[in-house]
Amino acid sequence: MASNVKTQGQEAVECKSCRKPASFSCRPCGVNLCDPCVLLHSHDIVDYVSKDDDVCLCDSHHETKCSAYCKTCNVPICILCVSIKHKSHEISELQDIIDELLKVIICGNDRLQSFRDDLQRVLDHTAKTASSLSSVYERKKDEVTARGEDWKKKIENHVKKLHKELDDLKKENKAVLLKQKKEYENLIGKIDEMNRKSTKLLHSKNVTEMQKFRSVITEQNTLKEFTQYTFPTFYKCKIDENHLQKYFGYIEKMHERKISLLKEKISIPDPDSDRKVLEVPSVSSVIDPGFPASKKYNTRLYDMAVTDDQKVWMGGESNELKLFDLQGHLHHTVTITAQGMYICMYNKQVVYSEVLNKTVKKISDDDTVVTMFTTDDWTPFGITGSASGDLLVCLLKDDQSKVVRYSSAGNVLQEIQYDSQCQPLYQDAYYIAENVNGDIIVTDFKMRKVIAVNGLGIFRYSYSGGKSASSVATDSVGHVYVTDFKDDKIHMLDRDGRFLRHINPEGGIKEPRAVCMIGDCEMIVGECLTGLAKRIKFFE
């Protein structure tokens, strides 16, 4: 048992049992004890005052508490050292150095805790991906089997070969995901340990320990990006008995995509500011693009896209795309190979989905129609460019629907189809937009609602407050605008899918479908049946 002489400068601590001043500490129990109580305690006892984390003793006068700091030597010193060894040096108050060190430690700890929250979300996503791996691979195996049934005995050996490849890939991919999961868990463990140390130092005056820990916590690296893996894709090919592997199909490994963990600071309007929604929004101009009416549905205007120089492309019931200024003057007309039902701006060029031929095409600078990529046996619908420079496309096949992120070359970077319970997110993904916080927002024609997922494809929210959900747009502060074709309304939501208000312009809006933002105070909305596009100012 150690001596119970109290070190100079140490604050008195109460005994756990009787509340008298404590001199000892029990290691197994983690409690403080006084002299009488320690005799009744049978565990390994150590002198409480040997725990000197909370006091800083002078290196030259070991029994003396430090009260100053020598900036010349960069060491804490006692009052004796001030007048002797460090007489001509630059001296400062010890508390000033402690405050400075604690400020660095607190800032570093706050940074790591913020990063830990981001990392925890990534870890949760990785864990969900790993847990759903088996069901996803089983679905892919079912696709291969269905394809094999069409060919029956001619392809039995090839089906077995692909099954084995999927099983091997499943083991390989699972090992990769579990390794990544372990790395994130270890990193979170390190951050938690630093948090405990930081918390302990908040109640300490041990400058030496603070100095040591300052370099540790400030030098602790944080991730700037992480690796996301996609699930494998089974590509089907035309049947040729002489070239089974070439035409039957093959397995493509899951892709890696780097996603930044650095958050952009997004300014949110002050609800008490002067910028308020007008009680009766006004229509400043009406554009008639002159599209004919569909013989079957009497529909005219389908989609619009606003350019950087404040002009608007329109697509409707004709094989033409038309460019107007906001006063309604026609500037340009381009003939395309299909109706302009789903269009967007991408790298300052017009891109559109061609439903019949299952392709995505763009208009080049010389008005030539160029095929960017095909969507195989999936039909493309709504399309939008993303902040990362990719294209997000709504796809439909039979009773399945999904959102796919493509590169400009047509490489599949991400597929969004199922939630964390492996249930379909969409029934009929219709129009699509990306919000400033990275959310991918889709209107579903069959479900008559809006579905939002984050950039990782994880479900965020859904909104079903209208009779229908046609098109969708977002502004620079994260508001979401949804056109309601059946109820002649425009729904305004916040970035978390909560309803804010309806946008009802003077004179009303009839059968709204396409919607685009013009800055943050105006929008342009297309009436599908009349074919008119109305420019609406709704903020003061």
Buried (B, 14 or more C-beta within 10 A) or exposed (E): EEEBEBBEBBEEBEBBBEEBBBBBBBEEEEBBBBEEBBEEBEEEBEBBBEBBEBBBBBEBBEEBBBBBBBBEBEBBBBBBBBEEBBEEBEBEEBEEBBEBBBEBBBEBBEBBBEBBEBBEBBBBBBBBBBEBBEEBBEBBBEBBEEBBEEBEEEBEEBBEBBBEBBEEBBEEBBEBBBEBBEBBEEBBEEBEEBBEBBEBBEEBBBBEBBBEBBEEBEEBEBBEEBBBBBBBBBEBBEBEEEEBEEBBBBBBBBBEBEBEBEEEEEEEBEEEEEEEBBEEBEBBBEBEBBBEBBEEEEBBBBBBBBBEEEBBBBBBBBEBBBBBBBEBEEEEEBEBEBBBBBBBBBEEBBBBBBBEBBBBBBBEEEEEBEEBBBBEEBBBBBBBBBEBEBBBBBBBEEEEBBBBBBBBEBEBBBBBBBBBEBEEBBBBBBBBBBBBBBBBBBBBBEBBBBBBBBBBBBBBBBBEBBEBBBBBBBBEBBBBBBBBBEBBBBBBBEBEBEBEEBBBBEEEBEBBBBBBBBEBBBBBBBBBBBBBBBBBBBBE
